[in-house]
Amino acid sequence: MNFVEELKWRNMLHDMTPGAEEFLNSQKTIGYIGFDPTAPSLTIGNYVQIMLLNLFQKSGHRPIVLMGGATGRIGDPSGKDKERVLKSYEELDANLNRQLEQMKQLLDFEGPNAAVIVNNLDFYSNMGVLDFLRDVGKTLTISYMMSKDSVKNRLDTGMSFTEFSYQLLQAYDFQLLYNQYDCRIQMGGSDQWGNITSGTEFIRRNLEDAKAYAITTPLLTKADGTKFGKSEEGNIWMDAELTSPYKFYQFWLNADDRDINKFMRYFTFKSKEEVENLEADYADDPRMLKKILAEELTERIHGAESTQSVQEVSELLFGKSITAETIVNLKPKTFETIGEEIPRYEIDAHKLLDKTNIQELLFEVTDIFSSKSDFRRSVQNNAISINKTKVSDVDFEISKNDFIHGKYIMLENGKKNKYLLTL
C-alpha cells in the first residue's frame, strides 16, 4: 500500500496539492514536517505528525524532522487568536534539546531511508536582516500573504510584524531543504496549509522548473469537541517526568467510546486488515480496543518494562487478579508508580519496632481514619487489608518483614480506598 492510500484508509488525509499523489507513486522521495520547541516536551497532539512521518518512512520515503530553533523564536500565528508570548532563547534551546532526544526514539535513523534531523536556526544564524529582506522578503507579496487564514483571522485582533514574518520563514525553510536535501514534500496539520502552500509557491517562483508539494492531515479533535492531546489535568506529554506512563496509559483507556476507532486508525502500526478485524470483533466492546491501543502506544513511547508496570498498577488498583501471593512479586518500579496515583505515607524505619500495633502506626503517620472507632468498624466489617491479606484483629501487629522489598505496604480500606505505606 502506498503512502497516500495509507493515509486515506486511516482518514488522515485532509488536503494535498495537485500532482502530489502521482509524484509519490512515481518515486521514493524526501519530505518534512516542522516542530517548534515552544514546550518542554512533545505531546500526543504532536504525535499525529510524528505518525505521519512514521507512515511516510514505512512507505519507503525519507523523512526530515525540522526543529524550529529559529521559527520557535518568532511564534507561529496559525490557529491563534492573539499574539504569542515569546519565550527566552535559553528556554527554547532547552526545549529543543529535550525534544530532539524524544524524536530519536520515535523514528528510524538507520538504513537507506534513515530519518534526518535539521535545526532551522542553522539557516538564519548568520543571515543579516538586510539579506533576509532582499533574498526572502521580495518573493511573496503582501496581498498573497494576507490571503492566508493565519493572517486573515488576526486582522481584527492584530498581528505584529514578527508573527506576520513567520510565513516567510517557513516558506524559505522549504526552499532551503529543497536545495540541500532535494526535499519535495512538506506535511503538517490542516492549520498549516497556508504556511505550507506559501512554501510551494516560494519554490515555484525562485527555483527554475522546480515543483514541490503539500499534504495535510485533519486536526484531530475528540467527540466532545475538546482538543485532542489534553485531559482534564492538561496536556498529555510524551515525557515520563511530565506525564507518567500510567497516566499516559489511562488516557487511552479513558477515551470516549466514540473516539476509539478514530484513534486506532491514527496511531496504530497495525495493518488495515488487522484494524478492520479488531473493529468487527469488538464492535460491542470498545473497552478492548482501547486496551489494545493503550498497550501498543505505551510500549512504543515508554518501553516494555514501563508498560508491564502500568498494567500491573491498573490491575492492582482496579482488577481482581492480584492476590497476596502475587503482590510480593511486583517490581519496585510498580510500587513507585502506584505511589504517584494513590495517597502515599512515609514511615520512619527507625521508629518501627520489631512489632508495632497497626492502629497506633496508622494514627501516627496517616490521616486515613477519622477516629479509632472508625478504624475498629472497618476491621469488624472486614474492610482492611495489608498486601491483599485481610486484617481481622484491631491489635494486629506489623514489622519490617511485612514491607515488600523491605519498603512497601499496600493498605486497603474497602474496594476503593487504597494507600501506599513506604518505609
SULTAFEN-V712909 format. One record per residue. N is the residue number from 1. OMEGA is omega in whole degrees, 0 to 359 (999 if undefined). D_LAST is the distance of its C-alpha to the last C-alpha in Angstrom with 2 decimals. Layout:
N OMEGA D_LAST
N OMEGA D_LAST
//
This chain:
1 181 55.65
2 188 56.31
3 182 54.15
4 176 56.01
5 178 56.13
6 179 52.36
7 184 51.90
8 183 54.38
9 178 52.80
10 183 49.40
11 182 51.08
12 181 49.92
13 178 53.40
14 182 54.57
15 172 57.45
16 181 59.04
17 180 62.11
18 177 65.31
19 184 65.46
20 182 61.71
21 180 61.44
22 179 64.57
23 181 63.40
24 181 60.00
25 186 61.75
26 184 64.22
27 170 61.93
28 186 58.48
29 181 57.63
30 179 55.08
31 183 53.40
32 171 50.82
33 179 48.50
34 179 47.41
35 178 43.94
36 186 43.60
37 182 40.34
38 180 40.02
39 183 36.35
40 180 33.29
41 168 33.04
42 176 35.23
43 176 34.76
44 169 35.71
45 175 38.84
46 188 39.74
47 173 39.04
48 182 42.32
49 176 44.16
50 175 42.01
51 178 42.87
52 178 46.49
53 177 46.28
54 181 44.62
55 177 47.42
56 181 49.99
57 180 48.73
58 177 48.53
59 175 52.15
60 181 53.17
61 183 53.35
62 182 51.65
63 171 49.25
64 171 48.87
65 179 45.89
66 178 47.32
67 188 44.70
68 176 46.08
69 178 45.59
70 184 48.90
71 176 49.12
72 180 45.62
73 181 47.06
74 181 49.78
75 180 48.16
76 179 49.40
77 185 51.20
78 177 51.14
79 181 49.72
80 179 49.14
81 176 51.08
82 183 50.54
83 175 50.12
84 171 46.78
85 183 45.00
86 177 45.22
87 179 42.08
88 178 42.14
89 181 43.06
90 180 39.79
91 180 37.74
92 180 40.05
93 178 39.84
94 177 36.04
95 183 36.08
96 181 38.70
97 178 36.81
98 180 33.71
99 177 36.02
100 180 37.90
101 178 34.87
102 180 34.30
103 183 37.99
104 179 37.89
105 192 35.51
106 178 37.64
107 180 41.14
108 182 42.81
109 176 43.88
110 177 45.72
111 186 49.01
112 178 52.42
113 181 51.18
114 179 48.07
115 180 46.68
116 174 47.43
117 179 45.60
118 176 47.86
119 184 47.14
120 172 50.03
121 178 49.53
122 180 51.40
123 192 54.38
124 188 54.74
125 180 53.35
126 181 56.82
127 177 58.88
128 182 60.61
129 180 61.23
130 176 64.96
131 180 64.34
132 182 62.03
133 181 64.63
134 188 67.43
135 185 65.78
136 187 63.43
137 182 64.56
138 189 68.11
139 184 67.17
140 180 66.22
141 177 68.20
142 182 66.86
143 178 68.22
144 182 66.44
145 181 63.09
146 178 63.55
147 181 64.18
148 183 60.56
149 182 58.32
150 177 55.67
151 183 58.39
152 184 60.44
153 182 57.51
154 184 56.86
155 181 60.43
156 183 60.10
157 177 56.76
158 178 57.59
159 178 56.55
160 175 56.54
161 179 58.41
162 181 55.06
163 177 53.87
164 183 57.44
165 183 57.46
166 181 54.40
167 178 56.74
168 180 58.76
169 182 55.77
170 179 54.54
171 180 58.10
172 174 58.62
173 183 55.35
174 180 56.83
175 180 60.08
176 177 58.40
177 176 56.30
178 182 59.53
179 188 61.27
180 186 58.54
181 188 57.03
182 180 59.71
183 189 57.16
184 186 59.15
185 170 56.73
186 181 54.35
187 179 51.96
188 176 49.71
189 183 49.09
190 177 52.13
191 179 51.52
192 185 52.35
193 181 55.75
194 179 57.69
195 183 56.01
196 180 56.30
197 170 59.94
198 178 60.71
199 179 59.61
200 178 61.93
201 178 64.75
202 180 63.98
203 180 64.38
204 184 67.52
205 188 69.18
206 185 68.22
207 185 68.28
208 178 71.52
209 180 71.39
210 179 67.59
211 179 65.87
212 189 62.25
213 181 60.41
214 175 57.73
215 177 55.38
216 175 52.97
217 173 50.46
218 172 50.21
219 185 47.59
220 177 44.87
221 179 44.12
222 185 42.29
223 180 44.24
224 177 43.45
225 182 45.05
226 184 41.97
227 177 41.33
228 177 39.68
229 180 36.49
230 172 34.91
231 178 32.76
232 182 32.43
233 180 29.76
234 182 32.04
235 169 32.70
236 184 31.14
237 176 30.56
238 175 30.71
239 185 28.08
240 180 24.54
241 181 23.26
242 172 25.57
243 184 25.45
244 175 22.61
245 178 24.00
246 179 22.78
247 176 24.81
248 179 27.63
249 182 27.72
250 178 27.66
251 181 30.53
252 179 32.80
253 183 31.74
254 179 32.42
255 176 35.76
256 179 38.83
257 182 40.60
258 184 43.72
259 194 42.25
260 178 40.88
261 178 44.22
262 181 44.73
263 180 41.26
264 182 41.65
265 180 44.97
266 196 43.76
267 180 40.61
268 170 40.85
269 179 42.38
270 182 43.79
271 178 47.58
272 181 49.83
273 180 50.55
274 181 46.90
275 180 46.06
276 177 49.11
277 178 48.29
278 179 44.73
279 178 46.16
280 182 48.63
281 186 46.17
282 179 43.72
283 180 46.24
284 181 45.05
285 182 41.34
286 179 40.27
287 180 36.60
288 176 37.06
289 179 38.71
290 180 35.86
291 180 33.35
292 180 35.56
293 180 35.89
294 180 32.22
295 181 31.34
296 184 34.18
297 180 33.41
298 178 29.65
299 181 30.28
300 185 33.12
301 188 31.27
302 176 27.68
303 185 28.23
304 183 27.83
305 179 24.18
306 179 23.15
307 177 25.58
308 181 24.13
309 182 20.65
310 176 22.07
311 177 24.09
312 178 21.16
313 179 19.41
314 180 22.75
315 181 23.16
316 183 19.76
317 188 20.48
318 186 24.20
319 183 25.37
320 188 25.77
321 179 25.53
322 182 21.78
323 177 21.43
324 181 19.13
325 185 20.74
326 185 20.32
327 182 16.84
328 181 15.44
329 178 17.69
330 183 16.49
331 176 15.69
332 180 12.60
333 179 15.08
334 179 15.67
335 178 12.18
336 177 12.33
337 177 15.73
338 182 14.74
339 177 12.42
340 187 15.67
341 181 17.69
342 178 16.02
343 184 14.32
344 182 10.69
345 179 8.66
346 178 6.02
347 178 4.85
348 183 6.22
349 182 5.67
350 182 9.43
351 181 10.10
352 181 8.88
353 176 12.21
354 175 13.50
355 182 14.39
356 179 13.29
357 183 15.47
358 181 14.00
359 180 16.53
360 181 15.74
361 183 11.98
362 180 12.93
363 180 15.69
364 189 13.82
365 181 11.18
366 173 13.10
367 185 16.78
368 183 17.06
369 183 19.70
370 181 22.69
371 178 23.39
372 176 22.78
373 175 25.86
374 178 24.45
375 182 21.46
376 178 24.00
377 180 26.23
378 177 23.57
379 180 22.93
380 179 26.71
381 178 27.20
382 186 24.93
383 187 22.93
384 174 19.31
385 176 17.54
386 183 14.19
387 176 14.18
388 175 17.88
389 184 18.68
390 174 20.42
391 184 19.55
392 184 22.98
393 180 22.45
394 179 21.40
395 179 20.52
396 181 18.13
397 177 15.51
398 178 12.14
399 179 10.64
400 180 8.17
401 179 10.87
402 181 10.34
403 180 7.39
404 186 9.69
405 181 9.94
406 187 7.37
407 193 4.69
408 168 6.40
409 174 8.30
410 180 11.56
411 179 13.10
412 175 16.82
413 188 19.42
414 185 22.67
415 189 23.55
416 186 22.85
417 184 19.84
418 183 16.62
419 177 13.14
420 175 9.83
421 183 6.65
422 182 3.78
423 999 0.00
//
